[in-house]
Amino acid sequence: MKLNQFLKYTSLLLIGLLAGNAFAFVIGMGPVMEKLSASSYIAFHQSMQRSFLSWTPLLCLVVVFKLAVHLFVMRRHWQRVEFFLVLFAMLCVADELVMTWTGNMPLNRVIHMWQFQGPPNDWESIRVQWLNLMYWRCALLVAGFSFMIASVLTKKTESPILQDVSVAF
């Protein structure tokens, strides 16, 4: 198997794992978290974060690195549709990672300091912010996964995308 194919298929697998995890959250855990009382939400959130923080950011970093290497390997064919699909997938995963570190992680630290007996008055608005970020992150991962699927399905041709566009005009 060529390095290009190995990078593409392992990246597709890892992005699929991340997107599936995020999609399961949106369908299952998110709606449940929206209905929890303050003490139940705090307990659930604090216990959930311990398990997810151990592997999710690392996996995102690995995916971004693999996609960057993949783009480097494909650099001679930068005009092809496949290159741009992989680039867009990498941008989606990188944006998801930035949203995690700048949005969810600071909120996680705030929520982690809450006490079960006396949550802050604005706990519901913080929960809404956190959940909205999760929904956006899911959309980015599903989009990245879709771009990677499209890159696998693109027809292998020798003509670059710019020639195809110029013929259309």
PyMOL CGO cylinders between C-alpha atoms (Angstrom):
from pymol import cmd
from pymol.cgo import CYLINDER

trace = [
    CYLINDER, 0.00, 0.00, 0.00, 1.32, 3.44, -0.89, 0.3, 1, 1, 1, 1, 1, 1,
    CYLINDER, 1.32, 3.44, -0.89, 1.97, 6.02, 1.82, 0.3, 1, 1, 1, 1, 1, 1,
    CYLINDER, 1.97, 6.02, 1.82, -0.69, 8.27, 0.31, 0.3, 1, 1, 1, 1, 1, 1,
    CYLINDER, -0.69, 8.27, 0.31, -3.34, 5.55, 0.56, 0.3, 1, 1, 1, 1, 1, 1,
    CYLINDER, -3.34, 5.55, 0.56, -2.27, 4.56, 4.06, 0.3, 1, 1, 1, 1, 1, 1,
    CYLINDER, -2.27, 4.56, 4.06, -2.53, 8.16, 5.27, 0.3, 1, 1, 1, 1, 1, 1,
    CYLINDER, -2.53, 8.16, 5.27, -5.88, 8.67, 3.56, 0.3, 1, 1, 1, 1, 1, 1,
    CYLINDER, -5.88, 8.67, 3.56, -7.56, 5.55, 4.89, 0.3, 1, 1, 1, 1, 1, 1,
    CYLINDER, -7.56, 5.55, 4.89, -6.20, 5.78, 8.43, 0.3, 1, 1, 1, 1, 1, 1,
    CYLINDER, -6.20, 5.78, 8.43, -7.21, 9.47, 8.55, 0.3, 1, 1, 1, 1, 1, 1,
    CYLINDER, -7.21, 9.47, 8.55, -10.66, 8.51, 7.28, 0.3, 1, 1, 1, 1, 1, 1,
    CYLINDER, -10.66, 8.51, 7.28, -10.94, 5.89, 10.00, 0.3, 1, 1, 1, 1, 1, 1,
    CYLINDER, -10.94, 5.89, 10.00, -9.86, 8.27, 12.77, 0.3, 1, 1, 1, 1, 1, 1,
    CYLINDER, -9.86, 8.27, 12.77, -12.06, 11.14, 11.60, 0.3, 1, 1, 1, 1, 1, 1,
    CYLINDER, -12.06, 11.14, 11.60, -14.92, 8.66, 11.37, 0.3, 1, 1, 1, 1, 1, 1,
    CYLINDER, -14.92, 8.66, 11.37, -14.27, 7.63, 14.97, 0.3, 1, 1, 1, 1, 1, 1,
    CYLINDER, -14.27, 7.63, 14.97, -14.30, 11.26, 16.12, 0.3, 1, 1, 1, 1, 1, 1,
    CYLINDER, -14.30, 11.26, 16.12, -17.38, 12.13, 14.05, 0.3, 1, 1, 1, 1, 1, 1,
    CYLINDER, -17.38, 12.13, 14.05, -19.24, 9.05, 15.26, 0.3, 1, 1, 1, 1, 1, 1,
    CYLINDER, -19.24, 9.05, 15.26, -18.45, 9.89, 18.86, 0.3, 1, 1, 1, 1, 1, 1,
    CYLINDER, -18.45, 9.89, 18.86, -19.62, 13.48, 18.38, 0.3, 1, 1, 1, 1, 1, 1,
    CYLINDER, -19.62, 13.48, 18.38, -22.74, 12.37, 16.53, 0.3, 1, 1, 1, 1, 1, 1,
    CYLINDER, -22.74, 12.37, 16.53, -23.62, 9.92, 19.31, 0.3, 1, 1, 1, 1, 1, 1,
    CYLINDER, -23.62, 9.92, 19.31, -23.23, 12.77, 21.77, 0.3, 1, 1, 1, 1, 1, 1,
    CYLINDER, -23.23, 12.77, 21.77, -25.56, 15.03, 19.76, 0.3, 1, 1, 1, 1, 1, 1,
    CYLINDER, -25.56, 15.03, 19.76, -28.22, 12.36, 19.39, 0.3, 1, 1, 1, 1, 1, 1,
    CYLINDER, -28.22, 12.36, 19.39, -28.00, 10.83, 22.85, 0.3, 1, 1, 1, 1, 1, 1,
    CYLINDER, -28.00, 10.83, 22.85, -26.19, 12.70, 25.57, 0.3, 1, 1, 1, 1, 1, 1,
    CYLINDER, -26.19, 12.70, 25.57, -26.81, 16.31, 24.49, 0.3, 1, 1, 1, 1, 1, 1,
    CYLINDER, -26.81, 16.31, 24.49, -30.61, 16.17, 24.70, 0.3, 1, 1, 1, 1, 1, 1,
    CYLINDER, -30.61, 16.17, 24.70, -30.39, 14.37, 28.04, 0.3, 1, 1, 1, 1, 1, 1,
    CYLINDER, -30.39, 14.37, 28.04, -27.97, 16.95, 29.43, 0.3, 1, 1, 1, 1, 1, 1,
    CYLINDER, -27.97, 16.95, 29.43, -30.36, 19.73, 28.44, 0.3, 1, 1, 1, 1, 1, 1,
    CYLINDER, -30.36, 19.73, 28.44, -32.99, 18.31, 30.82, 0.3, 1, 1, 1, 1, 1, 1,
    CYLINDER, -32.99, 18.31, 30.82, -30.85, 17.55, 33.87, 0.3, 1, 1, 1, 1, 1, 1,
    CYLINDER, -30.85, 17.55, 33.87, -31.15, 19.44, 37.13, 0.3, 1, 1, 1, 1, 1, 1,
    CYLINDER, -31.15, 19.44, 37.13, -28.16, 21.50, 38.26, 0.3, 1, 1, 1, 1, 1, 1,
    CYLINDER, -28.16, 21.50, 38.26, -26.75, 18.88, 40.62, 0.3, 1, 1, 1, 1, 1, 1,
    CYLINDER, -26.75, 18.88, 40.62, -27.27, 16.03, 38.14, 0.3, 1, 1, 1, 1, 1, 1,
    CYLINDER, -27.27, 16.03, 38.14, -25.71, 18.06, 35.33, 0.3, 1, 1, 1, 1, 1, 1,
    CYLINDER, -25.71, 18.06, 35.33, -22.67, 18.94, 37.42, 0.3, 1, 1, 1, 1, 1, 1,
    CYLINDER, -22.67, 18.94, 37.42, -22.14, 15.33, 38.51, 0.3, 1, 1, 1, 1, 1, 1,
    CYLINDER, -22.14, 15.33, 38.51, -22.61, 13.99, 34.99, 0.3, 1, 1, 1, 1, 1, 1,
    CYLINDER, -22.61, 13.99, 34.99, -20.43, 16.61, 33.33, 0.3, 1, 1, 1, 1, 1, 1,
    CYLINDER, -20.43, 16.61, 33.33, -17.58, 16.30, 35.81, 0.3, 1, 1, 1, 1, 1, 1,
    CYLINDER, -17.58, 16.30, 35.81, -17.46, 12.50, 35.55, 0.3, 1, 1, 1, 1, 1, 1,
    CYLINDER, -17.46, 12.50, 35.55, -17.83, 12.53, 31.76, 0.3, 1, 1, 1, 1, 1, 1,
    CYLINDER, -17.83, 12.53, 31.76, -14.96, 14.98, 31.26, 0.3, 1, 1, 1, 1, 1, 1,
    CYLINDER, -14.96, 14.98, 31.26, -12.44, 12.74, 32.98, 0.3, 1, 1, 1, 1, 1, 1,
    CYLINDER, -12.44, 12.74, 32.98, -12.88, 10.01, 30.39, 0.3, 1, 1, 1, 1, 1, 1,
    CYLINDER, -12.88, 10.01, 30.39, -13.18, 12.19, 27.28, 0.3, 1, 1, 1, 1, 1, 1,
    CYLINDER, -13.18, 12.19, 27.28, -10.27, 14.48, 28.10, 0.3, 1, 1, 1, 1, 1, 1,
    CYLINDER, -10.27, 14.48, 28.10, -7.91, 11.55, 28.19, 0.3, 1, 1, 1, 1, 1, 1,
    CYLINDER, -7.91, 11.55, 28.19, -8.15, 10.67, 24.50, 0.3, 1, 1, 1, 1, 1, 1,
    CYLINDER, -8.15, 10.67, 24.50, -10.17, 13.11, 22.36, 0.3, 1, 1, 1, 1, 1, 1,
    CYLINDER, -10.17, 13.11, 22.36, -7.73, 16.06, 22.07, 0.3, 1, 1, 1, 1, 1, 1,
    CYLINDER, -7.73, 16.06, 22.07, -4.82, 13.70, 21.42, 0.3, 1, 1, 1, 1, 1, 1,
    CYLINDER, -4.82, 13.70, 21.42, -6.75, 11.91, 18.69, 0.3, 1, 1, 1, 1, 1, 1,
    CYLINDER, -6.75, 11.91, 18.69, -7.63, 15.24, 17.05, 0.3, 1, 1, 1, 1, 1, 1,
    CYLINDER, -7.63, 15.24, 17.05, -3.96, 16.26, 17.07, 0.3, 1, 1, 1, 1, 1, 1,
    CYLINDER, -3.96, 16.26, 17.07, -2.98, 12.93, 15.52, 0.3, 1, 1, 1, 1, 1, 1,
    CYLINDER, -2.98, 12.93, 15.52, -5.59, 13.39, 12.77, 0.3, 1, 1, 1, 1, 1, 1,
    CYLINDER, -5.59, 13.39, 12.77, -4.46, 16.94, 11.98, 0.3, 1, 1, 1, 1, 1, 1,
    CYLINDER, -4.46, 16.94, 11.98, -0.84, 15.77, 11.86, 0.3, 1, 1, 1, 1, 1, 1,
    CYLINDER, -0.84, 15.77, 11.86, -1.69, 12.81, 9.59, 0.3, 1, 1, 1, 1, 1, 1,
    CYLINDER, -1.69, 12.81, 9.59, -3.70, 15.05, 7.26, 0.3, 1, 1, 1, 1, 1, 1,
    CYLINDER, -3.70, 15.05, 7.26, -0.87, 17.59, 7.13, 0.3, 1, 1, 1, 1, 1, 1,
    CYLINDER, -0.87, 17.59, 7.13, 1.58, 14.82, 6.22, 0.3, 1, 1, 1, 1, 1, 1,
    CYLINDER, 1.58, 14.82, 6.22, -0.93, 13.55, 3.65, 0.3, 1, 1, 1, 1, 1, 1,
    CYLINDER, -0.93, 13.55, 3.65, -1.14, 17.01, 2.08, 0.3, 1, 1, 1, 1, 1, 1,
    CYLINDER, -1.14, 17.01, 2.08, 2.65, 17.23, 2.06, 0.3, 1, 1, 1, 1, 1, 1,
    CYLINDER, 2.65, 17.23, 2.06, 2.85, 13.89, 0.24, 0.3, 1, 1, 1, 1, 1, 1,
    CYLINDER, 2.85, 13.89, 0.24, 0.22, 15.12, -2.25, 0.3, 1, 1, 1, 1, 1, 1,
    CYLINDER, 0.22, 15.12, -2.25, 1.85, 18.56, -2.72, 0.3, 1, 1, 1, 1, 1, 1,
    CYLINDER, 1.85, 18.56, -2.72, 2.77, 17.94, -6.37, 0.3, 1, 1, 1, 1, 1, 1,
    CYLINDER, 2.77, 17.94, -6.37, -0.90, 17.38, -7.16, 0.3, 1, 1, 1, 1, 1, 1,
    CYLINDER, -0.90, 17.38, -7.16, -2.22, 20.41, -5.27, 0.3, 1, 1, 1, 1, 1, 1,
    CYLINDER, -2.22, 20.41, -5.27, -4.51, 21.34, -8.18, 0.3, 1, 1, 1, 1, 1, 1,
    CYLINDER, -4.51, 21.34, -8.18, -6.56, 18.17, -7.95, 0.3, 1, 1, 1, 1, 1, 1,
    CYLINDER, -6.56, 18.17, -7.95, -9.95, 17.95, -6.29, 0.3, 1, 1, 1, 1, 1, 1,
    CYLINDER, -9.95, 17.95, -6.29, -8.67, 15.25, -3.95, 0.3, 1, 1, 1, 1, 1, 1,
    CYLINDER, -8.67, 15.25, -3.95, -6.06, 17.62, -2.51, 0.3, 1, 1, 1, 1, 1, 1,
    CYLINDER, -6.06, 17.62, -2.51, -8.67, 20.27, -1.72, 0.3, 1, 1, 1, 1, 1, 1,
    CYLINDER, -8.67, 20.27, -1.72, -11.03, 17.74, -0.14, 0.3, 1, 1, 1, 1, 1, 1,
    CYLINDER, -11.03, 17.74, -0.14, -8.27, 16.55, 2.19, 0.3, 1, 1, 1, 1, 1, 1,
    CYLINDER, -8.27, 16.55, 2.19, -7.34, 20.18, 2.91, 0.3, 1, 1, 1, 1, 1, 1,
    CYLINDER, -7.34, 20.18, 2.91, -10.96, 21.01, 3.81, 0.3, 1, 1, 1, 1, 1, 1,
    CYLINDER, -10.96, 21.01, 3.81, -11.14, 17.90, 6.03, 0.3, 1, 1, 1, 1, 1, 1,
    CYLINDER, -11.14, 17.90, 6.03, -7.99, 19.01, 7.84, 0.3, 1, 1, 1, 1, 1, 1,
    CYLINDER, -7.99, 19.01, 7.84, -9.37, 22.53, 8.29, 0.3, 1, 1, 1, 1, 1, 1,
    CYLINDER, -9.37, 22.53, 8.29, -12.59, 21.12, 9.78, 0.3, 1, 1, 1, 1, 1, 1,
    CYLINDER, -12.59, 21.12, 9.78, -10.72, 18.97, 12.29, 0.3, 1, 1, 1, 1, 1, 1,
    CYLINDER, -10.72, 18.97, 12.29, -8.29, 21.79, 13.13, 0.3, 1, 1, 1, 1, 1, 1,
    CYLINDER, -8.29, 21.79, 13.13, -11.20, 24.18, 13.66, 0.3, 1, 1, 1, 1, 1, 1,
    CYLINDER, -11.20, 24.18, 13.66, -12.90, 21.62, 15.90, 0.3, 1, 1, 1, 1, 1, 1,
    CYLINDER, -12.90, 21.62, 15.90, -9.71, 21.36, 17.91, 0.3, 1, 1, 1, 1, 1, 1,
    CYLINDER, -9.71, 21.36, 17.91, -9.47, 25.15, 18.25, 0.3, 1, 1, 1, 1, 1, 1,
    CYLINDER, -9.47, 25.15, 18.25, -13.12, 25.30, 19.34, 0.3, 1, 1, 1, 1, 1, 1,
    CYLINDER, -13.12, 25.30, 19.34, -12.39, 22.63, 21.94, 0.3, 1, 1, 1, 1, 1, 1,
    CYLINDER, -12.39, 22.63, 21.94, -9.41, 24.48, 23.40, 0.3, 1, 1, 1, 1, 1, 1,
    CYLINDER, -9.41, 24.48, 23.40, -10.87, 27.98, 23.25, 0.3, 1, 1, 1, 1, 1, 1,
    CYLINDER, -10.87, 27.98, 23.25, -14.52, 27.19, 23.94, 0.3, 1, 1, 1, 1, 1, 1,
    CYLINDER, -14.52, 27.19, 23.94, -15.26, 23.93, 25.68, 0.3, 1, 1, 1, 1, 1, 1,
    CYLINDER, -15.26, 23.93, 25.68, -12.06, 23.57, 27.71, 0.3, 1, 1, 1, 1, 1, 1,
    CYLINDER, -12.06, 23.57, 27.71, -12.41, 26.94, 29.51, 0.3, 1, 1, 1, 1, 1, 1,
    CYLINDER, -12.41, 26.94, 29.51, -16.06, 26.13, 30.22, 0.3, 1, 1, 1, 1, 1, 1,
    CYLINDER, -16.06, 26.13, 30.22, -15.01, 22.68, 31.47, 0.3, 1, 1, 1, 1, 1, 1,
    CYLINDER, -15.01, 22.68, 31.47, -12.67, 24.32, 33.98, 0.3, 1, 1, 1, 1, 1, 1,
    CYLINDER, -12.67, 24.32, 33.98, -15.49, 26.58, 35.18, 0.3, 1, 1, 1, 1, 1, 1,
    CYLINDER, -15.49, 26.58, 35.18, -17.96, 23.70, 35.49, 0.3, 1, 1, 1, 1, 1, 1,
    CYLINDER, -17.96, 23.70, 35.49, -15.38, 21.56, 37.25, 0.3, 1, 1, 1, 1, 1, 1,
    CYLINDER, -15.38, 21.56, 37.25, -15.18, 24.14, 40.07, 0.3, 1, 1, 1, 1, 1, 1,
    CYLINDER, -15.18, 24.14, 40.07, -18.95, 24.10, 40.68, 0.3, 1, 1, 1, 1, 1, 1,
    CYLINDER, -18.95, 24.10, 40.68, -20.33, 22.49, 43.81, 0.3, 1, 1, 1, 1, 1, 1,
    CYLINDER, -20.33, 22.49, 43.81, -23.35, 20.16, 43.71, 0.3, 1, 1, 1, 1, 1, 1,
    CYLINDER, -23.35, 20.16, 43.71, -25.13, 22.01, 46.50, 0.3, 1, 1, 1, 1, 1, 1,
    CYLINDER, -25.13, 22.01, 46.50, -24.74, 25.56, 45.22, 0.3, 1, 1, 1, 1, 1, 1,
    CYLINDER, -24.74, 25.56, 45.22, -24.36, 25.99, 41.46, 0.3, 1, 1, 1, 1, 1, 1,
    CYLINDER, -24.36, 25.99, 41.46, -24.00, 29.55, 40.17, 0.3, 1, 1, 1, 1, 1, 1,
    CYLINDER, -24.00, 29.55, 40.17, -27.10, 31.44, 39.10, 0.3, 1, 1, 1, 1, 1, 1,
    CYLINDER, -27.10, 31.44, 39.10, -26.05, 31.40, 35.44, 0.3, 1, 1, 1, 1, 1, 1,
    CYLINDER, -26.05, 31.40, 35.44, -25.34, 27.65, 35.28, 0.3, 1, 1, 1, 1, 1, 1,
    CYLINDER, -25.34, 27.65, 35.28, -28.06, 27.08, 32.67, 0.3, 1, 1, 1, 1, 1, 1,
    CYLINDER, -28.06, 27.08, 32.67, -26.61, 29.66, 30.26, 0.3, 1, 1, 1, 1, 1, 1,
    CYLINDER, -26.61, 29.66, 30.26, -23.15, 28.10, 30.64, 0.3, 1, 1, 1, 1, 1, 1,
    CYLINDER, -23.15, 28.10, 30.64, -24.67, 24.68, 29.94, 0.3, 1, 1, 1, 1, 1, 1,
    CYLINDER, -24.67, 24.68, 29.94, -26.31, 26.08, 26.78, 0.3, 1, 1, 1, 1, 1, 1,
    CYLINDER, -26.31, 26.08, 26.78, -23.00, 27.60, 25.64, 0.3, 1, 1, 1, 1, 1, 1,
    CYLINDER, -23.00, 27.60, 25.64, -21.17, 24.34, 26.26, 0.3, 1, 1, 1, 1, 1, 1,
    CYLINDER, -21.17, 24.34, 26.26, -23.78, 22.26, 24.43, 0.3, 1, 1, 1, 1, 1, 1,
    CYLINDER, -23.78, 22.26, 24.43, -23.90, 24.68, 21.48, 0.3, 1, 1, 1, 1, 1, 1,
    CYLINDER, -23.90, 24.68, 21.48, -20.14, 24.38, 21.11, 0.3, 1, 1, 1, 1, 1, 1,
    CYLINDER, -20.14, 24.38, 21.11, -20.51, 20.59, 21.14, 0.3, 1, 1, 1, 1, 1, 1,
    CYLINDER, -20.51, 20.59, 21.14, -23.13, 20.75, 18.38, 0.3, 1, 1, 1, 1, 1, 1,
    CYLINDER, -23.13, 20.75, 18.38, -20.87, 22.96, 16.25, 0.3, 1, 1, 1, 1, 1, 1,
    CYLINDER, -20.87, 22.96, 16.25, -17.92, 20.67, 16.86, 0.3, 1, 1, 1, 1, 1, 1,
    CYLINDER, -17.92, 20.67, 16.86, -20.02, 17.71, 15.76, 0.3, 1, 1, 1, 1, 1, 1,
    CYLINDER, -20.02, 17.71, 15.76, -20.98, 19.53, 12.56, 0.3, 1, 1, 1, 1, 1, 1,
    CYLINDER, -20.98, 19.53, 12.56, -17.30, 20.23, 11.84, 0.3, 1, 1, 1, 1, 1, 1,
    CYLINDER, -17.30, 20.23, 11.84, -16.28, 16.62, 12.41, 0.3, 1, 1, 1, 1, 1, 1,
    CYLINDER, -16.28, 16.62, 12.41, -19.12, 15.26, 10.26, 0.3, 1, 1, 1, 1, 1, 1,
    CYLINDER, -19.12, 15.26, 10.26, -18.16, 17.75, 7.53, 0.3, 1, 1, 1, 1, 1, 1,
    CYLINDER, -18.16, 17.75, 7.53, -14.50, 16.69, 7.80, 0.3, 1, 1, 1, 1, 1, 1,
    CYLINDER, -14.50, 16.69, 7.80, -15.53, 13.05, 7.59, 0.3, 1, 1, 1, 1, 1, 1,
    CYLINDER, -15.53, 13.05, 7.59, -17.67, 13.82, 4.53, 0.3, 1, 1, 1, 1, 1, 1,
    CYLINDER, -17.67, 13.82, 4.53, -14.74, 15.58, 2.84, 0.3, 1, 1, 1, 1, 1, 1,
    CYLINDER, -14.74, 15.58, 2.84, -12.53, 12.55, 3.50, 0.3, 1, 1, 1, 1, 1, 1,
    CYLINDER, -12.53, 12.55, 3.50, -15.15, 10.18, 2.10, 0.3, 1, 1, 1, 1, 1, 1,
    CYLINDER, -15.15, 10.18, 2.10, -15.41, 12.39, -0.98, 0.3, 1, 1, 1, 1, 1, 1,
    CYLINDER, -15.41, 12.39, -0.98, -11.61, 12.37, -1.34, 0.3, 1, 1, 1, 1, 1, 1,
    CYLINDER, -11.61, 12.37, -1.34, -11.67, 8.57, -1.37, 0.3, 1, 1, 1, 1, 1, 1,
    CYLINDER, -11.67, 8.57, -1.37, -14.44, 8.52, -3.96, 0.3, 1, 1, 1, 1, 1, 1,
    CYLINDER, -14.44, 8.52, -3.96, -12.96, 11.10, -6.34, 0.3, 1, 1, 1, 1, 1, 1,
    CYLINDER, -12.96, 11.10, -6.34, -12.01, 9.79, -9.70, 0.3, 1, 1, 1, 1, 1, 1,
    CYLINDER, -12.01, 9.79, -9.70, -8.28, 9.55, -10.19, 0.3, 1, 1, 1, 1, 1, 1,
    CYLINDER, -8.28, 9.55, -10.19, -7.42, 11.62, -13.25, 0.3, 1, 1, 1, 1, 1, 1,
    CYLINDER, -7.42, 11.62, -13.25, -4.25, 13.24, -14.38, 0.3, 1, 1, 1, 1, 1, 1,
    CYLINDER, -4.25, 13.24, -14.38, -5.92, 16.55, -15.24, 0.3, 1, 1, 1, 1, 1, 1,
    CYLINDER, -5.92, 16.55, -15.24, -5.72, 19.20, -12.55, 0.3, 1, 1, 1, 1, 1, 1,
    CYLINDER, -5.72, 19.20, -12.55, -8.83, 21.00, -11.36, 0.3, 1, 1, 1, 1, 1, 1,
    CYLINDER, -8.83, 21.00, -11.36, -7.81, 24.30, -12.98, 0.3, 1, 1, 1, 1, 1, 1,
    CYLINDER, -7.81, 24.30, -12.98, -7.84, 22.74, -16.45, 0.3, 1, 1, 1, 1, 1, 1,
    CYLINDER, -7.84, 22.74, -16.45, -11.30, 21.34, -15.81, 0.3, 1, 1, 1, 1, 1, 1,
    CYLINDER, -11.30, 21.34, -15.81, -12.55, 24.77, -14.74, 0.3, 1, 1, 1, 1, 1, 1,
    CYLINDER, -12.55, 24.77, -14.74, -10.99, 26.52, -17.74, 0.3, 1, 1, 1, 1, 1, 1,
    CYLINDER, -10.99, 26.52, -17.74, -12.67, 24.07, -20.14, 0.3, 1, 1, 1, 1, 1, 1,
    CYLINDER, -12.67, 24.07, -20.14, -16.07, 24.89, -18.60, 0.3, 1, 1, 1, 1, 1, 1,
    CYLINDER, -16.07, 24.89, -18.60, -15.69, 28.55, -19.59, 0.3, 1, 1, 1, 1, 1, 1,
]
cmd.load_cgo(trace, "trace")
